[in-house]
Amino acid sequence: MEFLFVIWEGGQAAEASDRNDVMGEMMGYVTGLLADGKLTGGSPLHPASEARTVRTRGDRAMVTDGPYTETKEVIGGYFVIEAASLDEAVRIAEGCPAAAYGGVEVRQIMRMA
């Protein structure tokens, strides 16, 4: 089964004075996932300040900059993980460095026929 790990970054990660340490930890995590054959995809994302949110109501499209301003956490990246069960996927997510400063949302990917 495939699972999507949505990496949520909180204010602490955004304010970290040395993001190189955070990236180094993530690269170590990724290296381990690759060695175990668990990682099938993923990538960090550009900052939320560069994002656009699109909503369509009727025939009118509304585009706003970034996420909602009151958002405390933003999506920082994602992984696609191969695991035998949700429990295994959660155990893998527990080792993700992002869990210490933000959060890791674990969701099974639905395959369409």
VOZA-435338 format. One record per residue (C-alpha): residue number from 1; residue in one letter; chain; x negated, y negated, z negated. Coordinates in steps of 0.1 Angstrom, whole numbers, plus 5000, padded with zeros to 4 digits. Example, Ala and Ser with C-alpha at 12.3 -4.5 7.8 and 13.67 -1.06 7.14 Angstrom:
REM VOZA-435338
NODE     n   res   chain     c1     c2     c3
NODE     1     A       A   4877   5045   4922
NODE     2     S       A   4863   5011   4929
This chain:
REM VOZA-435338
NODE     n   res   chain     c1     c2     c3
NODE     1     M       A   5000   5000   5000
NODE     2     E       A   4989   4965   5007
NODE     3     F       A   4992   4937   4981
NODE     4     L       A   4988   4899   4985
NODE     5     F       A   4969   4882   4957
NODE     6     V       A   4978   4845   4957
NODE     7     I       A   4951   4826   4939
NODE     8     W       A   4965   4798   4918
NODE     9     E       A   4941   4771   4907
NODE    10     G       A   4948   4749   4877
NODE    11     G       A   4934   4716   4867
NODE    12     Q       A   4904   4732   4850
NODE    13     A       A   4892   4746   4883
NODE    14     A       A   4898   4713   4902
NODE    15     E       A   4878   4694   4875
NODE    16     A       A   4850   4720   4872
NODE    17     S       A   4817   4701   4874
NODE    18     D       A   4799   4731   4890
NODE    19     R       A   4821   4748   4915
NODE    20     N       A   4791   4767   4927
NODE    21     D       A   4794   4789   4896
NODE    22     V       A   4830   4796   4903
NODE    23     M       A   4823   4804   4939
NODE    24     G       A   4794   4826   4929
NODE    25     E       A   4817   4846   4906
NODE    26     M       A   4843   4849   4933
NODE    27     M       A   4816   4862   4958
NODE    28     G       A   4806   4888   4933
NODE    29     Y       A   4842   4899   4929
NODE    30     V       A   4846   4900   4967
NODE    31     T       A   4814   4921   4971
NODE    32     G       A   4828   4946   4946
NODE    33     L       A   4861   4948   4963
NODE    34     L       A   4844   4954   4997
NODE    35     A       A   4822   4981   4982
NODE    36     D       A   4852   4999   4968
NODE    37     G       A   4871   4996   5001
NODE    38     K       A   4899   4976   4984
NODE    39     L       A   4896   4943   5003
NODE    40     T       A   4913   4941   5037
NODE    41     G       A   4914   4903   5041
NODE    42     G       A   4915   4869   5024
NODE    43     S       A   4901   4835   5024
NODE    44     P       A   4899   4803   5004
NODE    45     L       A   4921   4774   5015
NODE    46     H       A   4913   4737   5021
NODE    47     P       A   4923   4714   4993
NODE    48     A       A   4961   4708   4987
NODE    49     S       A   4955   4671   4994
NODE    50     E       A   4951   4681   5031
NODE    51     A       A   4983   4701   5032
NODE    52     R       A   5016   4692   5047
NODE    53     T       A   5050   4705   5036
NODE    54     V       A   5077   4709   5062
NODE    55     R       A   5114   4711   5055
NODE    56     T       A   5142   4713   5080
NODE    57     R       A   5177   4702   5072
NODE    58     G       A   5201   4705   5100
NODE    59     D       A   5183   4692   5131
NODE    60     R       A   5160   4669   5111
NODE    61     A       A   5124   4679   5101
NODE    62     M       A   5109   4662   5070
NODE    63     V       A   5071   4663   5066
NODE    64     T       A   5055   4653   5034
NODE    65     D       A   5018   4652   5024
NODE    66     G       A   5005   4680   5002
NODE    67     P       A   5025   4699   4976
NODE    68     Y       A   5048   4682   4951
NODE    69     T       A   5029   4656   4931
NODE    70     E       A   5041   4671   4898
NODE    71     T       A   5025   4704   4907
NODE    72     K       A   5001   4716   4880
NODE    73     E       A   4987   4744   4900
NODE    74     V       A   4980   4748   4937
NODE    75     I       A   4972   4778   4959
NODE    76     G       A   4934   4780   4963
NODE    77     G       A   4932   4811   4984
NODE    78     Y       A   4944   4846   4989
NODE    79     F       A   4932   4882   4991
NODE    80     V       A   4949   4912   5008
NODE    81     I       A   4942   4943   4988
NODE    82     E       A   4947   4980   4994
NODE    83     A       A   4959   4998   4962
NODE    84     A       A   4978   5030   4955
NODE    85     S       A   5004   5012   4933
NODE    86     L       A   5014   4979   4917
NODE    87     D       A   4997   4990   4885
NODE    88     E       A   4964   4995   4903
NODE    89     A       A   4967   4962   4921
NODE    90     V       A   4973   4944   4887
NODE    91     R       A   4942   4961   4873
NODE    92     I       A   4922   4948   4903
NODE    93     A       A   4936   4913   4898
NODE    94     E       A   4926   4914   4861
NODE    95     G       A   4890   4913   4873
NODE    96     C       A   4894   4883   4895
NODE    97     P       A   4876   4853   4882
NODE    98     A       A   4905   4830   4891
NODE    99     A       A   4926   4847   4864
NODE   100     A       A   4904   4829   4838
NODE   101     Y       A   4910   4794   4851
NODE   102     G       A   4943   4796   4870
NODE   103     G       A   4962   4827   4879
NODE   104     V       A   4965   4856   4903
NODE   105     E       A   5000   4864   4916
NODE   106     V       A   5003   4900   4928
NODE   107     R       A   5029   4909   4954
NODE   108     Q       A   5033   4939   4976
NODE   109     I       A   5034   4932   5013
NODE   110     M       A   5066   4943   5030
NODE   111     R       A   5059   4961   5063
NODE   112     M       A   5085   4954   5090
NODE   113     A       A   5093   4982   5115
